[in-house]
Amino acid sequence: MLGRPYKLGFVGIGLMGRPLVLRLLQAGDQVWVWNRNPEKTKPVAEAGAVVCGSVAELVRAVDVTILCLSDTAAVEQVVAGQILDNGGPSKLLIDLSSIDPEATRRLARELESACGMAWVDAPVSGGTAGAEQGTLAIMAGGDAADIALAREVLRPLYSRLTHMGPVGSGQTTKICNQMIVSCNVLVIAEMMALAKAAGVDSAKIPEALAGGFADSKPLQIVGPEMAAERFEPVKWRVKTLLKDLNMAAELATKQGSAVPMSGLAAQLMQLHGSRGFLEQDPSTLVKQYLRS
């Protein structure tokens, strides 16, 4: 396959990063990669990615640097320690991570001031299945010209990319997305546990509700897993939803807004995490209601 015109760097080869890099390689891209744990780069290296010894080396080698990291602190560390001194005005940073909107705006200003490098925040929704299939929904913030470039670079990864406004808007939209997803998963868990307790074959519920007002992608994905109590392999983590719910509460406080359902969801997610499930799949939430 003929290569596409941009040299891409990808930082963060985790649950989402691995399938995303593989899709970019399949599309014909040249991809340089870095991960804190080098072992995780092996599958993408075998598929043709170039493994770098540092983020600084990666940024210098590529036109577009893509981040897919765990949280705000991880993005801040990589940007401050490796990217500010190695970027350039002809380069672009695209952040697929889900992080704090205000931190995003601050980091984007610092990056532009330090080296003239532009920033697009482009958090994604769709989970590992969407990453593998190239059907992610991406909500993006940035200047129109930078969004146009991001739209082209990320094309193998999404079914929809929406420009939400200036830098930071994508992250705010992702918080809104996670409020819906988290509350949905929690109510699915308590509903499935109730159905089991009442003697209903809970395995049939996703099929029975398909196409109705109660249907949703989370129901069709986590519902069967909860019914079967099948929680491996981990496709996303409780700690990820908890992080995003906490950001929702912080954003609401800054805006003087009330988010009581998301606040309760954060407390329930924290309770579940405190019982040893932080690194587990959110489908394990059903255990919280089955044991109560």
Backbone as numpy.savetxt, mean C-alpha at the origin, in Angstrom:
# Nx Ny Nz CAx CAy CAz Cx Cy Cz
10.74 -8.66 -25.45 9.89 -7.46 -25.45 10.77 -6.22 -25.45
10.42 -5.23 -26.26 11.18 -3.99 -26.31 11.06 -3.25 -24.99
12.16 -2.69 -24.52 12.13 -1.98 -23.26 11.39 -0.66 -23.37
10.83 -0.21 -22.26 10.21 1.10 -22.20 11.29 2.14 -21.93
11.00 3.44 -22.11 12.09 4.41 -22.19 12.75 4.81 -20.88
12.16 4.51 -19.74 12.70 5.01 -18.48 13.42 3.93 -17.69
14.51 4.34 -17.04 15.18 3.47 -16.09 14.50 3.66 -14.74
14.04 2.56 -14.16 13.26 2.64 -12.93 14.03 2.05 -11.76
13.90 2.69 -10.61 14.43 2.16 -9.37 13.28 1.83 -8.45
13.38 0.72 -7.72 12.30 0.31 -6.83 12.89 -0.02 -5.47
12.43 0.71 -4.45 12.94 0.55 -3.08 11.84 -0.06 -2.22
12.09 -1.29 -1.73 11.12 -1.97 -0.88 10.52 -3.19 -1.56
11.12 -4.35 -1.35 10.66 -5.58 -2.01 9.95 -6.45 -0.97
8.75 -5.99 -0.57 7.95 -6.70 0.41 6.78 -7.41 -0.22
5.69 -7.55 0.54 4.51 -8.25 0.04 3.98 -7.62 -1.24
4.00 -6.29 -1.31 3.52 -5.59 -2.50 4.65 -5.35 -3.50
5.82 -5.01 -3.00 6.92 -4.64 -3.89 7.33 -5.75 -4.83
7.39 -6.97 -4.32 7.83 -8.09 -5.15 6.97 -8.27 -6.40
5.63 -8.42 -6.28 4.83 -8.58 -7.51 4.84 -7.34 -8.40
4.97 -6.16 -7.81 5.00 -4.95 -8.62 6.26 -4.89 -9.48
7.41 -5.22 -8.88 8.65 -5.24 -9.66 8.57 -6.29 -10.77
8.02 -7.44 -10.46 7.90 -8.49 -11.48 7.04 -8.02 -12.64
5.98 -7.28 -12.37 5.14 -6.78 -13.46 5.89 -5.74 -14.30
6.64 -4.89 -13.65 7.43 -3.89 -14.40 8.46 -4.58 -15.30
9.09 -5.62 -14.78 10.06 -6.37 -15.59 9.37 -7.05 -16.77
8.19 -7.62 -16.53 7.45 -8.28 -17.60 7.02 -7.29 -18.68
6.85 -6.02 -18.29 6.46 -4.98 -19.25 7.64 -4.49 -20.08
8.83 -4.96 -19.74 10.01 -4.58 -20.51 10.85 -3.49 -19.88
10.54 -3.12 -18.65 11.30 -2.07 -17.98 12.65 -2.58 -17.49
13.61 -1.66 -17.47 14.86 -1.88 -16.76 14.62 -1.44 -15.32
14.86 -2.32 -14.36 14.53 -2.01 -12.97 15.73 -2.29 -12.07
16.14 -1.26 -11.33 17.16 -1.39 -10.28 16.42 -1.49 -8.95
16.86 -2.34 -8.04 16.13 -2.55 -6.79 17.05 -2.48 -5.59
16.45 -2.14 -4.45 17.14 -2.18 -3.17 16.13 -2.57 -2.10
16.57 -3.37 -1.15 15.74 -3.73 -0.01 16.62 -3.85 1.23
16.09 -3.46 2.37 16.86 -3.53 3.62 17.38 -4.94 3.88
16.53 -5.94 3.62 16.95 -7.34 3.70 17.26 -7.82 2.28
18.54 -7.96 1.93 18.90 -8.32 0.55 18.32 -9.66 0.09
18.04 -10.56 1.03 17.50 -11.88 0.67 16.21 -11.74 -0.14
15.42 -10.73 0.17 14.12 -10.56 -0.48 14.23 -10.09 -1.93
15.44 -9.69 -2.34 15.61 -9.25 -3.73 15.87 -10.42 -4.68
16.11 -11.61 -4.14 16.48 -12.74 -5.00 15.46 -13.06 -6.08
14.15 -13.14 -5.76 13.18 -13.47 -6.82 13.14 -12.46 -7.96
13.29 -11.17 -7.62 13.25 -10.16 -8.69 14.58 -10.10 -9.44
15.68 -10.39 -8.73 16.98 -10.45 -9.41 16.99 -11.58 -10.43
16.40 -12.71 -10.07 16.31 -13.85 -10.99 15.46 -13.52 -12.22
14.54 -12.57 -12.05 13.68 -12.16 -13.17 14.29 -11.04 -14.00
15.48 -10.54 -13.59 16.17 -9.55 -14.41 16.45 -8.22 -13.75
16.01 -8.01 -12.51 16.27 -6.74 -11.83 17.74 -6.65 -11.43
18.25 -5.42 -11.39 19.62 -5.16 -10.96 19.60 -4.78 -9.48
20.27 -5.52 -8.65 20.29 -5.26 -7.21 21.38 -4.24 -6.89
21.00 -3.18 -6.18 21.95 -2.13 -5.80 22.40 -2.30 -4.36
23.59 -1.81 -4.07 24.11 -1.91 -2.72 23.58 -0.85 -1.79
22.99 0.21 -2.34 22.43 1.28 -1.52 21.35 2.00 -2.31
20.51 2.74 -1.58 19.50 3.56 -2.25 20.18 4.68 -3.04
21.25 5.22 -2.51 21.98 6.29 -3.20 22.46 5.81 -4.57
23.03 4.63 -4.63 23.47 4.06 -5.90 22.30 3.91 -6.86
21.18 3.43 -6.34 19.98 3.25 -7.17 19.51 4.58 -7.74
19.38 5.60 -6.90 18.86 6.90 -7.34 19.74 7.51 -8.43
21.04 7.36 -8.27 21.96 7.91 -9.28 21.82 7.19 -10.62
21.42 5.92 -10.60 21.39 5.12 -11.83 20.10 5.28 -12.64
19.02 5.78 -12.02 17.71 5.69 -12.67 17.10 7.07 -12.92
16.04 7.05 -13.72 15.27 8.27 -14.00 14.16 8.47 -12.97
13.51 7.38 -12.58 12.37 7.43 -11.68 12.62 6.46 -10.52
12.55 6.99 -9.31 12.71 6.17 -8.11 11.33 5.92 -7.50
10.98 4.65 -7.30 9.69 4.27 -6.75 9.91 3.70 -5.36
9.18 4.24 -4.37 9.26 3.74 -3.00 8.01 2.93 -2.67
8.21 1.83 -1.97 7.08 1.02 -1.49 7.48 0.52 -0.10
7.35 1.41 0.89 7.90 1.17 2.23 6.79 1.09 3.27
7.16 0.68 4.47 6.17 0.29 5.48 5.44 1.45 6.12
6.12 2.57 6.34 5.48 3.65 7.09 6.22 4.97 6.86
5.72 6.01 7.53 6.29 7.35 7.37 7.76 7.38 7.77
8.09 6.75 8.89 9.48 6.78 9.37 10.43 6.14 8.36
10.01 5.05 7.74 10.87 4.38 6.76 11.11 5.27 5.54
10.07 5.96 5.07 10.22 6.86 3.93 11.12 8.03 4.31
10.91 8.61 5.48 11.75 9.73 5.93 13.21 9.33 5.99
13.48 8.16 6.50 14.87 7.70 6.65 15.55 7.54 5.30
14.84 6.94 4.35 15.42 6.71 3.03 15.63 8.03 2.29
14.65 8.91 2.37 14.75 10.19 1.65 15.87 11.04 2.23
15.87 11.21 3.56 16.88 12.07 4.20 18.28 11.50 4.08
18.40 10.19 4.22 19.72 9.59 4.26 20.32 9.25 2.92
19.48 9.06 1.89 19.99 8.51 0.63 19.57 9.28 -0.63
18.42 9.95 -0.61 17.89 10.50 -1.86 18.17 12.00 -1.99
18.08 12.76 -0.91 18.26 14.21 -1.00 19.57 14.59 -1.68
20.64 13.86 -1.39 21.97 14.21 -1.91 22.29 13.54 -3.23
21.36 12.75 -3.76 21.67 11.99 -4.97 20.65 12.14 -6.09
19.57 12.86 -5.81 18.57 13.11 -6.84 19.01 14.22 -7.78
18.09 14.61 -8.67 18.40 15.67 -9.61 17.15 16.22 -10.24
17.22 17.39 -10.87 16.03 18.05 -11.42 15.37 17.30 -12.57
16.07 16.37 -13.19 15.48 15.60 -14.28 14.88 14.29 -13.80
14.89 14.07 -12.48 14.43 12.81 -11.92 13.10 12.99 -11.20
12.41 11.87 -10.98 11.11 11.88 -10.31 11.08 10.81 -9.23
10.49 11.14 -8.09 10.23 10.17 -7.04 8.73 9.88 -6.99
8.37 8.61 -7.03 6.98 8.19 -6.89 6.89 7.34 -5.63
6.06 7.78 -4.69 5.94 7.05 -3.42 4.63 6.28 -3.39
4.73 4.94 -3.46 3.56 4.07 -3.39 3.19 3.74 -1.94
4.02 4.13 -1.00 3.78 3.83 0.41 2.53 4.57 0.89
1.96 4.09 1.99 0.85 4.79 2.64 1.40 5.48 3.88
1.56 6.81 3.79 2.20 7.54 4.88 1.42 8.83 5.16
1.89 9.58 6.15 1.23 10.79 6.60 1.24 11.87 5.52
0.08 12.48 5.23 0.02 13.51 4.17 0.90 14.72 4.45
0.92 15.19 5.70 1.72 16.36 6.02 3.21 16.05 5.89
3.63 14.87 6.32 5.02 14.47 6.15 5.36 14.38 4.66
4.43 13.90 3.86 4.63 13.83 2.41 4.89 15.22 1.83
4.07 16.19 2.20 4.26 17.55 1.68 5.60 18.13 2.12
5.98 17.88 3.38 7.27 18.39 3.89 8.43 17.74 3.15
8.40 16.42 2.99 9.48 15.72 2.31 9.59 16.16 0.85
8.45 16.37 0.21 8.46 16.82 -1.19 9.12 18.20 -1.31
8.81 19.09 -0.36 9.44 20.42 -0.38 10.95 20.31 -0.17
11.35 19.45 0.77 12.78 19.29 1.06 13.51 18.70 -0.13
12.88 17.75 -0.81 13.52 17.12 -1.97 13.68 18.11 -3.11
12.65 18.89 -3.36 12.72 19.89 -4.44 13.77 20.95 -4.13
13.83 21.37 -2.86 14.80 22.38 -2.47 16.23 21.86 -2.54
16.43 20.60 -2.15 17.78 20.04 -2.09 18.36 19.75 -3.46
17.53 19.23 -4.39 18.11 18.79 -5.66 17.18 19.00 -6.87
16.02 19.60 -6.66 15.12 19.86 -7.78 14.31 18.65 -8.24
14.34 17.57 -7.46 13.64 16.35 -7.84 12.17 16.45 -7.45
11.28 16.06 -8.36 9.84 16.16 -8.13 9.31 14.94 -7.39
8.12 15.10 -6.79 7.51 14.07 -5.95 6.06 13.82 -6.38
5.69 12.58 -6.50 4.29 12.18 -6.67 3.97 11.16 -5.59
2.96 11.46 -4.78 2.50 10.45 -3.82 1.40 9.65 -4.52
1.58 8.33 -4.55 0.70 7.46 -5.34 0.39 6.17 -4.59
-0.20 6.27 -3.39 -0.54 5.04 -2.65 -1.53 4.20 -3.44
-1.52 2.91 -3.16 -2.29 1.96 -3.97 -3.30 1.22 -3.11
-4.33 0.71 -3.77 -5.32 -0.14 -3.12 -5.60 -1.32 -4.03
-5.78 -2.49 -3.42 -6.04 -3.69 -4.21 -5.31 -4.91 -3.69
-4.41 -4.70 -2.73 -3.73 -5.82 -2.10 -2.78 -6.56 -3.03
-2.28 -7.69 -2.54 -1.32 -8.45 -3.34 -1.96 -9.03 -4.60
-3.25 -9.33 -4.53 -3.93 -9.84 -5.73 -3.93 -8.78 -6.82
-4.23 -7.54 -6.45 -4.21 -6.46 -7.43 -2.82 -6.19 -7.95
-1.80 -6.34 -7.07 -0.42 -6.14 -7.50 -0.01 -7.21 -8.51
-0.39 -8.44 -8.25 -0.04 -9.54 -9.15 -0.74 -9.42 -10.49
-1.98 -8.95 -10.48 -2.79 -8.89 -11.70 -2.68 -7.56 -12.43
-2.03 -6.57 -11.82 -1.93 -5.26 -12.45 -3.23 -4.50 -12.46
-4.05 -4.69 -11.41 -5.38 -4.07 -11.36 -5.53 -3.13 -10.18
-4.45 -2.59 -9.68 -4.51 -1.70 -8.53 -5.28 -0.43 -8.85
-5.88 0.15 -7.82 -6.39 1.52 -7.90 -5.33 2.41 -7.25
-4.93 3.46 -7.98 -3.90 4.36 -7.47 -4.49 5.75 -7.35
-4.29 6.38 -6.19 -4.76 7.75 -5.94 -3.53 8.63 -5.82
-3.38 9.60 -6.71 -2.10 10.28 -6.84 -2.20 11.78 -6.56
-1.13 12.31 -5.95 -1.01 13.74 -5.71 0.28 14.26 -6.31
0.20 15.44 -6.94 1.39 16.03 -7.55 1.02 16.98 -8.67
2.04 17.58 -9.28 1.82 18.46 -10.43 1.37 17.64 -11.64
0.61 18.29 -12.52 0.02 17.58 -13.65 1.07 16.89 -14.52
2.18 17.57 -14.79 3.21 16.98 -15.65 3.84 15.75 -14.99
4.05 15.83 -13.69 4.63 14.70 -12.97 3.65 13.53 -12.90
2.37 13.84 -12.74 1.34 12.80 -12.73 1.29 12.10 -14.08
1.44 12.87 -15.16 1.41 12.27 -16.50 2.54 11.26 -16.66
3.73 11.60 -16.15 4.85 10.68 -16.22 4.60 9.45 -15.34
4.08 9.69 -14.12 3.78 8.57 -13.23 2.74 7.64 -13.84
1.78 8.23 -14.53 0.73 7.43 -15.16 1.33 6.47 -16.18
2.32 6.94 -16.92 2.95 6.11 -17.94 3.87 5.07 -17.29
4.66 5.49 -16.32 5.61 4.59 -15.67 4.89 3.44 -14.97
3.78 3.77 -14.30 3.07 2.77 -13.49 2.02 1.99 -14.26
1.89 2.22 -15.55 0.80 1.63 -16.33 0.67 0.11 -16.18
1.76 -0.65 -16.06 1.60 -2.10 -15.89 0.99 -2.52 -14.56
0.79 -1.56 -13.64 0.41 -1.91 -12.28 -1.05 -1.62 -11.94
-1.75 -0.83 -12.72 -3.06 -0.36 -12.28 -4.14 -0.53 -13.33
-5.38 -0.55 -12.85 -6.55 -0.43 -13.74 -7.09 0.99 -13.70
-6.76 1.74 -12.62 -7.22 3.11 -12.49 -6.20 3.93 -11.72
-5.83 5.07 -12.28 -5.00 6.04 -11.57 -5.71 7.38 -11.63
-6.04 7.94 -10.47 -6.80 9.18 -10.40 -5.94 10.28 -9.79
-5.86 11.42 -10.50 -5.13 12.58 -9.98 -6.04 13.30 -9.00
-5.68 13.28 -7.72 -6.55 13.82 -6.67 -6.26 15.28 -6.33
-5.12 15.81 -6.79 -4.77 17.18 -6.45 -3.28 17.32 -6.24
-2.84 18.33 -5.49 -1.41 18.54 -5.27 -0.80 17.46 -4.38
0.51 17.52 -4.21 1.23 16.55 -3.38 0.56 16.44 -2.01
0.37 15.23 -1.56 -0.30 14.95 -0.30 -1.73 14.49 -0.47
-2.33 14.86 -1.60 -3.74 14.50 -1.84 -3.93 13.00 -2.00
-2.96 12.34 -2.59 -3.05 10.89 -2.74 -3.05 10.20 -1.39
-2.21 10.68 -0.49 -2.14 10.07 0.85 -3.43 10.30 1.63
-4.01 11.49 1.51 -5.27 11.75 2.20 -6.36 10.83 1.67
-6.39 10.63 0.35 -7.38 9.74 -0.25 -7.18 8.31 0.20
-5.92 7.88 0.35 -5.66 6.52 0.81 -6.16 6.32 2.24
-6.02 7.34 3.08 -6.56 7.25 4.43 -8.07 7.03 4.38
-8.75 7.77 3.50 -10.19 7.59 3.33 -10.50 6.16 2.89
-9.72 5.65 1.96 -9.87 4.27 1.49 -9.74 3.28 2.63
-8.74 3.48 3.48 -8.47 2.53 4.55 -9.52 2.60 5.66
-10.13 3.76 5.83 -11.24 3.85 6.79 -12.37 2.91 6.37
-12.69 2.91 5.09 -13.76 2.04 4.58 -13.34 0.58 4.66
-12.14 0.28 4.20 -11.67 -1.12 4.19 -11.62 -1.69 5.60
-11.05 -0.94 6.53 -10.87 -1.46 7.89 -12.20 -1.71 8.58
-13.11 -0.75 8.49 -14.41 -0.94 9.12 -15.15 -2.10 8.47
-14.99 -2.25 7.16 -15.63 -3.35 6.43 -15.11 -4.70 6.92
-13.79 -4.82 7.03 -13.20 -6.09 7.45 -13.63 -6.44 8.87
-13.71 -5.45 9.74 -14.12 -5.70 11.12 -15.56 -6.20 11.19
-16.46 -5.58 10.45 -17.85 -6.01 10.52 -18.03 -7.36 9.83
-17.24 -7.66 8.80 -17.28 -8.99 8.19 -16.87 -10.04 9.21
-15.83 -9.74 10.00 -15.35 -10.70 11.00 -16.43 -10.99 12.05
-17.07 -9.94 12.56 -18.09 -10.20 13.59 -19.33 -10.84 12.99
-19.63 -10.53 11.72 -20.77 -11.15 11.05 -20.52 -12.64 10.81
-19.32 -13.00 10.36 -19.02 -14.40 10.10 -19.04 -15.21 11.40
-18.53 -14.62 12.49 -18.55 -15.32 13.78 -19.98 -15.51 14.26
-20.83 -14.49 14.08 -22.24 -14.60 14.47 -22.95 -15.68 13.66
-22.68 -15.72 12.36 -23.32 -16.72 11.50 -22.94 -18.13 11.96
-21.65 -18.33 12.27 -21.22 -19.64 12.75 -21.92 -20.00 14.06
-21.98 -19.04 14.98 -22.61 -19.30 16.28 -24.09 -19.63 16.14
-24.74 -19.06 15.12 -26.17 -19.27 14.91 -26.46 -20.50 14.06
-25.42 -21.23 13.67 -25.61 -22.47 12.94 -25.72 -22.33 11.44
-25.38 -21.15 10.89 -25.41 -20.94 9.44 -24.07 -21.39 8.85
-24.12 -21.96 7.66 -22.90 -22.34 6.95 -22.25 -21.06 6.43
-21.30 -20.53 7.20 -20.72 -19.23 6.87 -19.97 -19.25 5.55
-19.53 -20.43 5.11 -18.81 -20.52 3.83 -19.70 -20.10 2.66
-21.02 -20.17 2.84 -21.94 -19.80 1.76 -22.29 -18.32 1.74
-21.91 -17.58 2.77 -22.34 -16.20 2.88 -21.78 -15.30 1.76
-20.48 -15.38 1.43 -20.01 -14.53 0.33 -20.77 -14.76 -0.97
-21.05 -16.03 -1.28 -21.82 -16.34 -2.49 -23.25 -15.82 -2.38
-23.86 -16.01 -1.20 -25.25 -15.59 -1.02 -25.42 -14.08 -1.14
-24.42 -13.32 -0.72 -24.52 -11.86 -0.72 -23.94 -11.22 -1.97
-23.32 -12.01 -2.83 -22.69 -11.48 -4.05 -23.71 -10.73 -4.90
-23.35 -9.51 -5.27 -24.22 -8.70 -6.12 -25.22 -7.86 -5.36
-25.41 -8.11 -4.06 -26.32 -7.31 -3.26 -25.61 -6.11 -2.65
-26.36 -5.32 -1.88 -25.79 -4.12 -1.28 -24.71 -4.44 -0.25
-24.73 -5.64 0.32 -23.73 -6.00 1.33 -22.45 -6.54 0.70
-22.45 -6.72 -0.60 -21.28 -7.30 -1.26 -20.13 -6.30 -1.29
-18.92 -6.81 -1.32 -17.72 -5.98 -1.44 -16.55 -6.87 -1.77
-15.47 -6.28 -2.28 -14.26 -7.07 -2.52 -13.72 -7.67 -1.23
-13.68 -6.91 -0.12 -13.21 -7.55 1.11 -14.05 -8.76 1.50
-15.37 -8.69 1.33 -16.20 -9.84 1.67 -15.82 -11.05 0.83
-15.60 -10.85 -0.46 -15.29 -11.97 -1.34 -13.88 -12.50 -1.12
-12.99 -11.68 -0.58 -11.61 -12.12 -0.35 -11.44 -12.71 1.05
-11.84 -11.94 2.09 -11.59 -12.42 3.45 -12.71 -13.29 3.98
-13.92 -13.17 3.41 -15.04 -13.99 3.89 -14.75 -15.48 3.82
-14.36 -16.01 2.66 -14.04 -17.44 2.59 -12.89 -17.84 3.50
-11.90 -16.96 3.67 -10.78 -17.27 4.55 -11.25 -17.36 6.00
-12.12 -16.43 6.40 -12.65 -16.46 7.76 -13.50 -17.71 7.99
-14.32 -18.06 7.00 -15.18 -19.23 7.13 -14.36 -20.50 7.31
-13.27 -20.60 6.56 -12.42 -21.80 6.62 -11.35 -21.70 7.70
-11.25 -20.49 8.34 -10.17 -20.21 9.29 -8.82 -20.54 8.65
-8.67 -20.02 7.44 -7.44 -20.21 6.66 -6.75 -18.84 6.56
-5.63 -18.68 7.22 -5.02 -17.36 7.37 -3.64 -17.26 6.72
-3.24 -18.25 5.99 -1.95 -18.23 5.28 -2.20 -18.48 3.80
-1.37 -17.91 2.93 -0.28 -16.99 3.23 -0.80 -15.60 3.60
0.02 -14.85 4.32 -0.34 -13.48 4.70 -0.26 -12.60 3.46
-1.35 -11.92 3.15 -1.41 -11.05 1.96 -1.32 -9.57 2.33
-1.71 -9.24 3.55 -1.57 -7.89 4.13 -1.59 -8.09 5.63
-1.33 -7.06 6.39 -1.11 -7.26 7.82 -2.01 -6.37 8.68
-2.34 -6.89 9.86 -3.13 -6.12 10.81 -2.44 -4.79 11.12
-1.12 -4.81 11.28 -0.40 -3.59 11.66 -0.51 -2.51 10.57
-0.70 -2.94 9.32 -0.84 -1.96 8.24 -2.16 -1.21 8.37
-3.24 -1.94 8.61 -4.54 -1.29 8.78 -4.54 -0.42 10.04
-3.91 -0.89 11.11 -3.86 -0.11 12.34 -3.10 1.20 12.12
-1.98 1.13 11.41 -1.21 2.34 11.11 -2.08 3.36 10.37
-2.83 2.89 9.38 -3.65 3.79 8.57 -4.84 4.35 9.35
-5.43 3.53 10.22 -6.52 4.02 11.07 -6.01 5.08 12.05
-4.82 4.89 12.58 -4.25 5.90 13.46 -3.99 7.20 12.71
-3.56 7.11 11.45 -3.39 8.32 10.65 -4.73 8.99 10.39
-5.78 8.21 10.23 -7.12 8.78 10.02 -7.53 9.58 11.26
-7.29 9.02 12.43 -7.64 9.72 13.67 -6.84 11.01 13.83
-5.55 10.96 13.48 -4.70 12.15 13.58 -5.15 13.22 12.60
-5.49 12.81 11.37 -5.95 13.76 10.37 -7.27 14.40 10.79
-8.17 13.57 11.34 -9.46 14.09 11.80 -9.27 15.12 12.90
-8.34 14.87 13.82 -8.07 15.82 14.90 -7.58 17.15 14.34
-6.67 17.08 13.37 -6.15 18.31 12.75 -7.24 19.10 12.04
-8.21 18.37 11.45 -9.26 19.01 10.67 -10.49 19.37 11.53
-10.45 19.00 12.81 -11.60 19.24 13.68 -12.80 18.42 13.29
-12.54 17.24 12.76 -13.60 16.35 12.28 -13.75 15.17 13.21
-14.93 14.53 13.19 -15.19 13.37 14.04 -15.20 12.11 13.19
-14.49 11.07 13.63 -14.48 9.78 12.93 -14.71 8.67 13.95
-15.90 8.63 14.56 -16.13 7.67 15.66 -16.03 6.21 15.25
-16.51 5.86 14.05 -16.44 4.46 13.63 -15.01 4.04 13.36
-14.25 4.92 12.72 -12.85 4.60 12.46 -12.04 4.58 13.75
-12.42 5.44 14.70 -11.75 5.42 16.00 -11.99 4.10 16.74
-13.23 3.61 16.70 -13.52 2.32 17.31 -12.80 1.20 16.58
-12.77 1.30 15.25 -12.05 0.28 14.46 -10.58 0.24 14.86
-9.98 1.41 15.10 -8.58 1.45 15.51 -8.39 0.76 16.86
-9.32 0.98 17.78 -9.21 0.34 19.10 -9.35 -1.18 18.99
-10.29 -1.63 18.18 -10.49 -3.07 18.00 -9.28 -3.70 17.30
-8.72 -2.97 16.33 -7.53 -3.47 15.64 -6.35 -3.53 16.60
-6.24 -2.52 17.47 -5.17 -2.51 18.46 -5.31 -3.68 19.43
-6.54 -3.96 19.84 -6.80 -5.09 20.73 -6.36 -6.39 20.07
-6.73 -6.56 18.80 -6.37 -7.78 18.08 -4.85 -7.89 17.95
-4.21 -6.78 17.62 -2.76 -6.78 17.50 -2.06 -7.11 18.80
-2.62 -6.64 19.92 -2.01 -6.88 21.23 -2.07 -8.35 21.62
-2.91 -9.13 20.95 -3.03 -10.56 21.23 -2.11 -11.39 20.34
-1.16 -10.73 19.67 -0.17 -11.46 18.90 -0.45 -11.54 17.41
-1.35 -10.68 16.91 -1.75 -10.80 15.51 -1.27 -9.63 14.64
-0.39 -8.77 15.14 0.03 -7.60 14.37 0.61 -7.96 13.01
1.37 -9.05 12.95 2.02 -9.45 11.70 1.16 -10.40 10.88
-0.06 -10.68 11.36 -0.92 -11.65 10.69 -1.89 -10.97 9.73
-2.53 -11.79 8.92 -3.53 -11.32 7.96 -4.76 -10.81 8.70
-5.41 -9.72 8.24 -6.62 -9.23 8.90 -7.77 -10.23 8.94
-7.75 -11.27 8.11 -8.79 -12.28 8.19 -8.79 -12.97 9.56
-7.67 -12.89 10.29 -7.61 -13.47 11.64 -8.51 -12.72 12.62
-9.03 -11.57 12.22 -9.94 -10.82 13.10 -11.14 -11.66 13.52
-11.51 -12.63 12.69 -12.67 -13.46 13.05 -12.42 -14.18 14.37
-11.15 -14.46 14.70 -10.84 -15.16 15.94 -11.24 -14.32 17.15
-11.16 -13.00 17.01 -11.50 -12.10 18.11 -12.96 -12.28 18.52
-13.82 -12.58 17.55 -15.25 -12.71 17.82 -15.65 -14.15 18.08
-14.93 -15.09 17.52 -15.22 -16.49 17.78 -14.91 -16.87 19.22
-13.89 -16.22 19.82 -13.49 -16.59 21.18 -14.29 -15.81 22.23
-15.00 -14.73 21.81 -15.71 -13.91 22.79 -17.09 -14.47 23.10
